[in-house]
């Protein structure tokens, strides 16, 4: 009996980590963004995660060496995820609630499915996939409607935040597609270390060029938020996700895509008093149903992604 229950308990703990820690990162991003400019948040988070993962690899005797061709591919994917996507997400949360941001980002699996359908060698969407895509588009329209027709006129800041989030989601989806096609033949933790390291360097360069260090407020609250993002959002979440991909069907692992927004919305309300309007809640529900529909629409099981932290887990 112990041998049967122990793996089950580990799986439950891993799901709890992915659901909660990845869902809670939106709140931590909001806090970090209140004290540090977006590029500096992304740079510091990625740098700390890189140090932790590199130390883990070296402690296990895993070499961090990769070929030059692999290095630049890892750099491209890492920059799309942790420079473009992550920095834009921090910026967007200066304009819209964290829970709202999580709902828009939840559209990533649908964007991945659309990109795959449009690519010559990609996987076509079936009828259920198209239904999910249409539901997602409808949900996005409902979600943004209050920003376009508020009682005080056009909510420019809210609309800007929404558009920034869409670009962030597109960058993440593009990075996911590239990561799959690059077929990295290196250890998962080595690949992630390189991706985070390259993104950290890119973000620090952006921070220097933008004069962000002069505007940074290095408070204890800000530091704790960044540490939380690095340790629990990246390292712990990564480890749990890797474990789930090895022991649980991909469709079940992919449920994080529509559980994380629920966690983020709840924490946004509990910690910051964020509220979504009834129309926005309706849009959120449509988007979550759409994501679930697209995820279960695939018929062939995709092989485990080479970089589980940064790829969107969907069945193909």
Secondary structure, 3 states (H helix, E strand, C coil): CHHHHHHHHHHHHHHHHHHHHHHHHHHHHHHHHHHCCHHHHHHHHHHHHHHHHHHHHHHCCCCCCCCHHHHHHHHHHHHHHHHHHHHHHHHHCCCCCHHHHHHHHCCHHHHHHHHHHHCCCCCCCCHHHHHHHHHHHHHHHHHHHHHHCECCECCHHHHHHHHHHHHHHHHHHHHHHHHHHHCCCCCHHHHHHHHHHHHHHHHHHHHHHCCHHHCCCCCHHHHHHHHHHHHHHHHHHHHHHHHHHHHCCHHHHCCHHHHHHHHHHHHHHHHHCCCCCHHHHHHHHHHHHHHHHHHHCCCCCCCCCCCCCCCCCCCC
